[in-house]
Amino acid sequence: MDIYPLDKEKIYLSSDLLTLDDEEGAITLKISEWLQKDPVRIHKMVVKEKTLQVDQFEVFNPLVSKLRRADFEYYKRITGLKMPIDFPGFPAEIPAKIPFDTDPVAFYKWWRKGKNEHRVYLSPAYQFMLFQRVSKSDPKVMLKKDIDFVKTF
């Protein structure tokens, strides 16, 4: 079996072969097959570790699409406020960042009180930003735990 080690200088296309270690040992697959087998690992190699360079249109865009189906929790965390949502008052899905930025009180009500926390991941920093904005404009709508969270800083 031929080995195709990772070349950090190469920009991989979907038909390129790559050998990676797995529970089963060293496995050689086309990049397109790696996207099916382990999209989270490939995404981490591209985005976090920056050890794998891939073509944006041929590999990366399909990778993001596969992540949504393969591991929604991971997809939600990496997407954050870019996550498309159905938000009241908009005729179609929009990125969560739009209501987060333009109407934080409505977003807070939808996200926290509307029990939609499972739909959009907010890091602690973004939660703090949201809670701080809401506490300045309409603190009465906030839950006590969120008011306490803002006070800790």
C-alpha positions in Angstrom: 0.0 0.0 0.0 1.3 3.4 -0.9 1.6 6.1 1.8 0.7 9.7 1.1 1.9 11.7 4.0 0.5 15.2 4.8 2.2 17.9 2.8 1.7 21.2 4.6 2.6 23.2 1.5 0.1 21.5 -0.8 -3.4 22.7 -1.5 -5.5 19.5 -1.6 -8.3 18.8 -4.0 -11.0 16.2 -3.4 -9.3 13.6 -5.6 -5.9 13.9 -3.8 -4.8 11.0 -1.6 -3.9 11.4 2.0 -2.7 8.9 4.6 -3.7 9.5 8.2 -3.5 7.3 11.3 -6.7 5.9 12.6 -7.8 3.3 15.2 -7.2 0.8 12.5 -3.7 2.1 11.7 -2.6 4.1 8.7 -5.4 4.6 6.2 -5.0 6.2 2.7 -8.2 7.7 1.3 -9.1 10.5 -1.2 -9.8 13.8 0.5 -13.4 13.4 -0.6 -13.5 10.1 1.3 -12.0 11.6 4.4 -14.8 14.2 4.4 -17.2 11.3 4.6 -15.3 9.3 7.2 -14.1 12.0 9.6 -15.2 15.5 8.7 -14.6 16.9 12.2 -11.0 15.7 12.1 -10.4 17.2 8.7 -12.0 20.5 9.7 -9.8 20.7 12.8 -6.7 20.0 10.6 -7.8 22.9 8.3 -9.1 25.5 10.7 -7.6 24.9 14.1 -4.3 23.1 13.5 -3.7 24.7 10.1 -1.8 21.6 9.0 -4.0 20.8 6.0 -4.7 23.3 3.2 -7.7 22.5 1.0 -9.3 24.1 -2.0 -12.1 26.4 -0.8 -14.8 25.5 -3.3 -14.0 21.9 -4.0 -13.2 20.7 -0.5 -13.9 23.3 2.3 -17.5 24.2 1.3 -18.6 20.6 1.1 -16.7 19.9 4.3 -18.8 22.5 6.2 -22.0 21.0 4.7 -21.0 17.5 5.9 -20.2 18.8 9.4 -23.8 19.9 9.9 -25.1 16.4 9.4 -22.1 14.5 10.9 -21.8 16.4 14.2 -24.3 19.1 14.7 -23.0 20.1 18.1 -19.5 20.7 16.7 -21.0 22.5 13.7 -23.0 24.8 16.0 -19.9 25.7 18.0 -17.9 26.6 15.0 -20.7 28.5 13.3 -21.7 30.6 16.4 -23.5 33.8 15.4 -23.3 32.8 11.7 -25.8 30.1 12.3 -28.9 30.6 10.1 -32.1 30.9 12.3 -35.8 31.5 11.9 -36.2 34.8 13.8 -39.6 36.5 14.3 -40.1 39.4 11.9 -37.9 38.0 9.1 -39.4 36.2 6.1 -36.5 33.7 5.8 -33.6 32.4 7.8 -31.0 34.9 8.7 -27.6 34.7 10.5 -28.1 35.0 14.3 -25.6 37.9 14.3 -28.2 40.2 12.7 -30.7 40.2 15.6 -27.9 39.9 18.1 -26.4 43.2 16.8 -29.5 45.1 15.8 -32.0 44.1 18.6 -30.2 42.4 21.5 -33.3 42.5 23.8 -35.4 40.6 21.2 -32.5 38.2 20.5 -32.2 37.6 24.3 -35.9 36.9 24.6 -35.8 34.5 21.7 -32.5 32.8 22.7 -32.8 32.6 26.5 -36.4 32.9 27.3 -37.7 31.3 24.1 -35.6 28.2 24.9 -33.5 28.4 21.7 -30.1 28.1 23.4 -29.7 24.8 21.7 -30.0 26.4 18.3 -27.2 29.0 18.5 -23.9 28.6 20.5 -22.7 31.7 22.2 -19.3 31.6 23.8 -19.1 33.1 27.4 -17.7 36.3 25.9 -20.7 36.7 23.5 -23.1 35.8 26.3 -21.5 38.5 28.4 -21.8 41.0 25.6 -25.4 40.1 25.0 -26.3 40.3 28.7 -24.5 43.6 29.1 -26.4 45.2 26.2 -29.7 43.9 27.5 -29.0 45.0 31.1 -28.3 48.5 29.8 -31.5 48.8 27.7 -34.1 46.6 29.4 -32.8 44.8 32.6 -36.4 43.8 33.6 -36.5 41.1 30.9 -33.3 39.4 32.2 -33.1 36.2 34.2 -31.5 36.6 37.7 -28.7 34.2 36.7 -27.8 36.4 33.8 -27.8 39.6 35.8 -25.5 37.8 38.3 -23.2 36.7 35.5 -22.8 40.4 34.3 -22.1 41.5 37.9 -19.2 39.1 38.3 -17.1 41.3 35.9 
